[in-house]
């Protein structure tokens, strides 16, 4: 039994550096790597070159130790009493969802030039007390710090990685939080309280109750014949697209067990290395006649030297290992199989270390890389060595914690995806408008329900225009206004209503004039200037009349009465001629909307009047989309409602209008110009316009969609496009999608986890940030969003039985769970 502090190679931690007893100085960085499944082949190549450039600036006798820690963890959300029904259901559903938590560090170690190289037989682990050595002098330390700064800047400038230098407390830890040295020694998580465990090294490495195994890539014979910055990921590739992941990804997030990936690159004296290899080549030359193996080794050494000199390559020594652990002894064989399979995917044949495992594990301790046994390294060039670095990490939530709750593609762990504000701040997009494209059955309406609910939870005002009753369940659940046309309950509005304390402003007056002229004149009929003035005066005088007589209820009926009585007198007193304004004709044409007329219900509503302050409004137009009279009037009212919200609500309140398949009908009835106006100006009022479309042909055939919407929607959301993959080039050209985005889109739903029910969604933000997410929801959310007729009927039945949508959905989910037991 040895006390670990007696042999611990770390002398002290100061100046945000680790100083070893042998005089080695280590500077450590925490890295944020790009999200997995989001980079193209060119981006992998660019990141690979960035690593090469960064490592080349480091001085001789320097070691790059990259340590990726993958720990199985469970998702823990934030449950609170303030959450609504669906948000709380979501947090309960995902609580404990398993995933691999990834933390990445890079440690740069500068060792003294006279330090004796370690080996398996000459390791600090085997000495009872390390002999202190002279530390680096001040000038060498200053030079090393400057080079480390240059290393950090080069990687940061790639735009793909961010680095943060670790400070003293993060290196050494505090009383309440373990530093990276303790985390490695005792296999602790980043935010765990420090806990000292026994470390057993005889026969096997055992830390506390965890059984550890070490697998290495330390011999040239075990390495793949070819390596690169990326490799094809067959699960997500198609006949037309090749999907890229990092070359070392099989040993990273794709290896589903607790493990630490250690990657060592040793930068020695290049000239000395080349001289040593020249001697080896000459020795092999003289022995080549005795053995074919010697001749082959001579040729390989000669090729290596030729490339080093001709291509100006930097020769380095390298070593890569994976340490796994589990507290279940019966799962050890399963983990061995997983690691073996992962290495086979890289075309490598790693070996499980036994006798030399403790020395390699000990050298992985942060700050102790210089004690690595050099007999377990191999000679290579920097370009090849960097191919084995892990380049990816987990999906991250948006920094502001806002946005839609979607799922990590690998595990389904919830992440917040801000697709509006953060991309604007980063300059990815210049407007918040969105276009959603997905064929029938792709989960388009389901995703849209989920997105709209996320906006509603964050305080947005939402206006939805639908033609399929896709939002009835969500609207009932949040208590919004649902306008639809049924024979026994026709659609009703009251555009004349003004709430108490409000006044007739220019916007309201203009929208009423537009409505009255649309009721009076057909689209192809022109109106005279005198008629416009007369209508304008009528509206102004009507509201003056209301102010004088508060008993009059503002609606179309009272406006019609005003026209027949007071305004007729005003016109007669003003001697307005019939040719300038024919009020008789106006009254006759508007009579069907007056009490007793065919459409007397349309403009005389006495409920759902305060549309300005109502946060969730759905206009369901399915039954009137072909009605020549009702449809144009309803669309004008919808636009008036949203423009009123745009201009009157505070600027810090988000306003959202979403037009489902109804845009086809709207675009035909003279509303194309309005849609163009909306998409160009809504961003100035902290608003966003969203259009949902189903068929690719719709985009190609509609000039409104093609020009106004596509060009002014920086966020493009696509669902399963597999049925269009053979004609996807047209969509790609039209939407301006890159080859990387094409590969992402066609990879959707190709390898979904059968343990969970979900579909995937692709989101592109100005072409600069593109990802595929899971749209996975809790059962409660599923029944609130579902568009399946039988399921909707079930939800309504339970809602009627239990008195509300919320109680009905909760009871329905409970009954489904019981039926499965």
DARACOR-V441333 format. One record per helix or strand of 2 or more residues. SS is the DSSP state (a for helix, b for strand). FROM is the first residue (numbers start at 1). TO is the last residue. If there is no record, write none. Layout:
ss->[SS & SS]
from->[FROM & FROM]
to->[TO & TO]
This chain:
ss->[a & b & b & b & b & a & b & a & b & a & a & b & a & a & b & b & b & a & b & a & b & a & b & a & a & b & a & b & a & a & a & b & a & b & b & b & a & b & a & b & a & b & a & a & a & a & b & a & b & a & a & b & a & a & b & a & a & b & b & a & a & a]
from->[4 & 10 & 17 & 25 & 34 & 41 & 62 & 85 & 98 & 124 & 138 & 162 & 168 & 180 & 199 & 205 & 210 & 220 & 230 & 234 & 244 & 249 & 259 & 270 & 292 & 315 & 329 & 351 & 357 & 369 & 374 & 378 & 382 & 392 & 404 & 414 & 421 & 434 & 444 & 461 & 472 & 481 & 506 & 529 & 556 & 583 & 616 & 630 & 655 & 663 & 672 & 687 & 696 & 703 & 715 & 722 & 739 & 759 & 769 & 779 & 789 & 805]
to->[7 & 14 & 20 & 32 & 35 & 56 & 74 & 94 & 110 & 126 & 157 & 165 & 172 & 186 & 200 & 207 & 217 & 222 & 232 & 236 & 246 & 251 & 267 & 287 & 310 & 326 & 345 & 353 & 363 & 371 & 376 & 381 & 388 & 393 & 407 & 417 & 426 & 437 & 457 & 466 & 478 & 484 & 520 & 548 & 573 & 593 & 620 & 648 & 659 & 668 & 685 & 693 & 701 & 711 & 718 & 735 & 746 & 765 & 775 & 785 & 802 & 820]
